[in-house]
Amino acid sequence: MNSKDKEFIIKELPFFAGISKEELAIIKARAQIVEYRKGEVIYEEKSSPSAFYCIISGRVQIYTNDKTGQRLILEYLHRGKYFGIISLLTDEPHSVTSLVINDCVILVIKKDDFDFVLKNIPRLAIDLSRTLSRRLKRKDIHQKIIFESTVVSVFSSYSQAGKTIYALNLALSLRRETHKSVIILDILPRDKIHTLPNKLELAQPRIFDLSSSVEIYSLPKDYISESKFGINLCCFYYQENNDVCLKRLIEVLSLLVNDYHYIILDLPAVMDRSIISMLNQSDLIHILSSPDSVDLKRTKNLIHRLKMDFNFDPQKIKTIINEYKLAKIGYGDQFEILGQEIFATIPKIKFNSGERLIIDDLDCEYSKAVRRIARQLGDCLVGLVLGVGVGYGFCHIGVLRVIEEEKIPVDIIAGSSIGALIACLWAIGKSSQEILEITQEFREPKHIWGLIDVTFPRLGFIKGNKLYRFLKKHLGDKTFYDVKLPLKIIASDVRRKEPRVLDKGLLVDAIMASCSMPGIFAPFKFKEEVLFDGGVTNPLPTESLMQIGVKKIIAVNVTPSREDILRQLTKLKEGIFPECTGDVQKSKPLGWFMRLKNIFKLNIVDIIFSSVEVLQSEVARREGELADIVLHPDTTGLFWLELHRADEFARRGEIEARSNLDKIWQLVNE
C-alpha cells in the first residue's frame, strides 16, 4: 500500500477524525497496515500489551474462556473499531482473545509508537481515557463480560404518544439486529399498571420499589423476567420528586451495565424532578411526538426545558415523529415548529396490527423504520453506494433487483451522477422494475438526443434543460423529506474544488448537480453554489457514508478499470464478443464494425469522457477500499453511451450481485 493510500485510510477512520496535517504525519510515520487471514489470533488472553489496533476492513471476534474452558463471545468488531487499548493504558495483560473471522486489514501502532502518539496528540489521550473509564465502570462489583452498554430513555411530553409500543419494538429490534443482550426497565408510579409483561407474554413479575431504603448490592434475579423473544424485563415503581428513587435507579443501572449491551428505560410522561434526573442518566433520549402542531409545540417546549433549564446535551436528544395521528402538516413545517432536526419518522400502525410488530409483521413500514433506528443505534447500519458510469450505471438496476428479491436490508443509499439518479428513484419507492421501465425511454440509440440541447460551449456543450424536464417528469417536486430511506447525493463544488453531500431540498436539483459532467453539461447553480458532476471528486462515494458512521458498506463500482478498458479494446480489435447475441451484433445504429470505427475516430465528447473515466477509475479503486464489499459487474462488450441496452446492463449487475450473495449476507448478519 502506497503512502497516499495509507494517508487516505487514516483520515477516514473515525478515531482520527479532525486531526491536523502535522498530527496525521505523526500517525502515518508510526502506523503499519497489516493483513490478517481468517482464523489468525491477533493476541491471546493473558498475553502482554502489544499494540493499538483499528480495523480497516474485515471482522474480529473478541472472546474469553469461562471456568469450564468454553469460549464466551463478547463482541464482534468491524471497520472503524479499535481494540487492545485497555492493556496499553493500564499496562496489564490482555483480558480477552482477539480472533480474525474474516480476512482483515488492520491499522497497527506498536506500544512504544503509540505512547509517542499520545504524548504528541493529547486530544487522543483524553478520548481514550473517557473510553477506558466507561469500559471499566463498576468493575469492582463483578467481572464485566461486555465492552460497553448504552442506556436509552424513551419519553414524551404527553401520554398516549405510543412510547411503550416503540420501546418494546426498539428492544426487540436491537436484539434481532445486533444479537446482543437487551433489557427494558418499565418505570411507573404506584397507581399505574405495567402492560409490558402482557405484551411479552410473561406472568405478572415482582415489581421493584425504587423508593425503598434498602441498599442494592445485587439485583435479585427473580425481579428480572426473561421473555421467549430474547429480551428481558424489569418493572419498577417510583414516587414523584423522591431523591431516593433516583439513587436506587443509578445503583440498578450500575449493576445492569455489566450484563446488558442495551438498557431501554420506558419512562412515564411526567416532568417531575425524579424523571428528569432519570433522563439525565441516559446516553440517548428518544422523545416521541405526533405530527400534530399542538403536540409538536409541546415537544419543542420539553426539549427547550431539557436544554436550558437542566443543561442536557443537545446531541443526545433525538426527536421521533410517530404518525399514529394523520399528518396535518408536511415535514418542512414539522421541522419549522420543532426548531431542530427530526431523527426519524415511524409510520402509522395498520388497523388490527399486533403490538410486537418487529416479530408479528416484519415487512410493515413501522417495523422497517424501527429496524433502521435499531441498526443505527447498534452501529450496524448497512449502506449501499452506487458509482458513476453513464450507461454502465444501469448495472445498478440489476443489483437492486437482487436486493429486493433477497430482502437484503439497506438503511441508507448514496450515489454520484447516474448512481445518484438510480439511488434517488429507488429511495422514493420505485422498484428496480419500475426504474428499468423508465430506461425504456431510450429503447433506441437516437432517443438519447431527447436529453441533449446544444448550446454555445462557454461552460459546456449541453445546457441541461431537456435533462431537467426528464428528471422533473419522474421526480416531480419531491424533496429529500419524501424519501423512504436516507439518501445522500454527491456533487462537486466548482469554487472550493471539493465534494458536496446533498441531503436537503428538491431532489431534481440535487440530481442535476450530480449529473452535470464538466465540459459536456454546463455547471448547475444550486442555491448560491455552482456544482457539477459528483463523479469528479467522489466517483464511488463510500466516504460520505463512512463520515456519518455507517460500518457496513456495499459499493457498486461500474467504472471500468484500466485493465477493463485495455481488455475491451483488445476484444474490439480482434472482433471477439462472446457475451453478445446475434441480434446485438447485427444492430445497425451501433454495429461492431461501426463501433470499432468510431472508437478510433476521436471526437470531443469521447476525449472528455475517456479522460474523466481514466481518472475516475483510480479514485474509485481507492474509494472501494473503504467498502466491505465491492461489486464490479463485467461490462465487456458494452459501451458507456448505449443507454438503449439497459436490460443487458441490468443483467450484468444482477449476475455480479448473485455471485456475491454469500458475502453480502455474511456482512449483513454479523
Secondary structure by P-SEA (a helix, b strand, c coil): ccaaaaaaaaaaccccccccaaaaaaaaacccccccccccccccccccccbbbbbcbbbbbbbbbccccccccccccccccccaaaaaaacccccbbbbbcccbbbbbbcaaaaaaaaaacaaaaaaaaaaaaaaacccccccccccbbbbbbbbccccccaaaaaaaaaaaaaaaaccbbbbbbbccccccccccccccccccccccccccccccccccccccccccccbbbbbbccccccaaaaaaaaaaaaaaaacccbbbbbccccccaaaaaaaaaccbbbbbbcccaaaaaaaaaaaaaaccccccccccbbbbbcccccccccaaaaaaaaccccccccccccccccccccccccccaaaaaaaaaaaaaacbbbbbbbbbbccccaaaaaaaaaaaaacccccbbbbcaaaaaaaaaaaacccaaaaaaaaccccccccccccccccccccccccaaaaaaaaaaacccccccccccbbbbbbbbccccbbbbbccccaaaaaaaaaccccccccccccccccccccccccccaaaaaaacccbbbbbbccccaaaaaaaaaaaaacccccccccccccccccaaaaaaaaacccaaaaaaaaaaaaaaaaaaaaaccccbbbbccccccccccccaaaaaaaaaaaaaaaaaaaaaaaaac
